[in-house]
Amino acid sequence: MRKVLFCVLSLFLLSSCDPIEYDIFGSIDGMVIDVDNNMPIENVSVTLSPSNANVITDESGAFCFYDLDPQQYTITAQKKGYETNLKTVKVLSSKPSMVTISMKKNDY
């Protein structure tokens, strides 16, 4: 009787446990600013490599990439009238990586 009760109790406990789910992806939250006045720059084309995902900064210079595999990425920021700038960022699972990219206006 004890054996049967133990088995039933064990099955009940095991079946009532929710599996633990871990978030295995990360994200990049960033901002692009003007190096001379620290003001945000909107409409900057931001490309992520190796994925080649591309976004455009909003009016506050912000951009984000979601659901990224944990690894190292290179971010390229480009806008007419500014020098292209690259930044390397390491993405960790379950944690946003924050990055600020400064861009300088072209001298010509």
N, C-alpha and C positions, 0 to 999 in steps of 0.2 A: 504493500500500500504506500509506504514512504517513497519507494522508487517511482511509482506512477505519479504521485503528487509532485515530486521533484521535477519530473519530466514535463508535466503540464505547466507548472510554474515557470520553468525555464523557457518553454516555448512561448508562453504569454509575454514574458519579459523581452525576449528577443524580437518578437513580432511587433511589439509596441514601440520599439526604439526607432527614431527617425535617423536615416543615414546622414552623416555629416557631409555637407557640401562645401567645398573650398573654392573661392574665386581664384582662378588661375591666371586671369588676365590683368593687365595693368593699363594705365592711361598716361597721356601727356597733356598737361594744362600749361599753356604758355601765353606770353605777351610779347609783342614787337614794339620797341620804342625807338625814338630818334635819339641818337647818341649825343647830339648837341644840346637838346632842351628837355630830354627825358619825357617827351610827350608821346602818347600812343600813336601808332601809324595804322590807319585802316586800309583795307583792300590790298594787303600784302599777300602774295601767293606763297604758301608754306607747304613744302613737299617733304614727305617722310620716306626715308630709304632705310631698309630694303623694300618696303611695301609699295612704294610709289603712290601712296595715298596723298591727296592734295586738298587743302582747305584755304579759304580766304579769311583774313582777319576781319573782325567786326569793327564798329566805330570806336571801341575801347582798345583796339589792338590785340584783342584776345583770340586765341584759337585752341582747339583741343582735338585729340585723337583718342578714340576709345577701343576697348577690346583688343589690346595689343599683346602679343606674346612677350614674355619676359626675355629681353635681350637688349643689346646696344643698338641705337638708331642714330642716323644722321638727319638733322633737320636743315633744310635749305630755305632761306627767306629771300624772295625776290620782288622788287617793285621798280618800275621805271622811275628814273631820277635818283635812285639809291644804289649803293654798292651791294652786291649779293653777299650774304653772310651765312656761314654754316656753323652749326652747333651739334655736338655729340651729347646724347643723353642715354642713360641706362634706365630701362623700364623694369620695375620689380612687380611681381604679382601682388594683387590686392592693394596696391598703393599708388596714388597718382604721383607722377614725376613732374616737378615744377621747373619751368625754364623761361628765362627772359633773353630775348635776342635784341641786340642793339644794332641799328642800321645807320650808316652815314650817307648823307647826300653826296651825289657825284659832284666833283669840282668843275666839270665842263658843262 
